[in-house]
Amino acid sequence: MSSNITLYTWPTPNGIKASITLEELGLPYKTEGINISTNVQKEDWFLKINPNGRIPALLDGSQRVFESGAIMIYLVDKYDTDRKISYAPGTPEHVEQTSWLMFQMGGLGPMQGQANHFRLFAGARSDYGINRYIEETKRLYSVLESRLKESPYLAGSKYTIADIANFSWVRNAPVSLEIDLSEFPALKKWVDEINQRPAVQKGVDVPQTGRTPEQLAELFQNCRAKIDGMTNSDKH
Ligand SMILES: N[C@@H](CCC(=O)N[C@@H](CS)C(=O)NCC(=O)O)C(=O)O
């Protein structure tokens, strides 16, 4: 199928949801690397594509799409005619697919994002913030664990965008937040399996930054050490 897609992205948990989806669908696309540490995502030209000033965002011809969940839904609605990574609207599995996608968009992403903020990037140390958001992230992992004990994939027997969305956040938790996935064996098995998919291996590295997994692990370790070295600023 013809497309004229440009993906504006950076290899972060939200960014790779879009690139993995494009890779799984085998769609040709151009990539514009948006290095979020330089705040290019707040520039006027970019705000015309995503008024929220965040990645990922996508242009398909003159059609803009922003919010990673909306991008995934747009791509499967328009291009997944073979239902490779989605269920057909009107089926019970499609309702499950939407439910688990929204679980990620409204729950796991925001909560783990706050855990990342307090544990890795905050300007002041808050043990309350660290504990609250890491515990909430783990609670959400236990919800995924329960589902994956009863079903091979989140929406049913098929790998879908619901899996891509949740996987994109869970995969890095051991190195970023030191969450031990062996506490969640069904979740760990699912992550390990999805990690093997060729489209996932390509999609997690878009755009290529040249940073190795070891360098990323060291970066996270340094971030945690910086926070640990601060005095806890919570008021009691
Ligand atoms: N709900 C949005 C969240 C997007 C988001 O937070 N993107 C982060 C990277 S993972 C970002 O652009 N951060 C830079 C910033 O906040 O300026 C989505 O799912 O697309």
The ligand as a Gaussian input file, in Angstrom:
#p B3LYP/6-31G(d) Opt

LIG

0 1
 N        1.077000      10.853000      25.905000
 C        2.152000      11.139000      25.000000
 C        3.430000      11.309000      25.794000
 C        4.580000      11.712000      24.918000
 C        5.835000      11.964000      25.742000
 O        5.777000      12.205000      26.956000
 N        6.975000      11.942000      25.038000
 C        8.237000      12.220000      25.709000
 C        9.283000      11.182000      25.305000
 S        8.838000       9.554000      25.870000
 C        8.732000      13.583000      25.288000
 O        8.531000      14.011000      24.168000
 N        9.400000      14.291000      26.207000
 C        9.971000      15.578000      25.947000
 C        9.202000      16.706000      26.575000
 O        8.372000      16.456000      27.467000
 O        9.448000      17.843000      26.200000
 C        2.281000      10.005000      23.978000
 O        1.972000       8.861000      24.349000
 O        2.665000      10.260000      22.832000

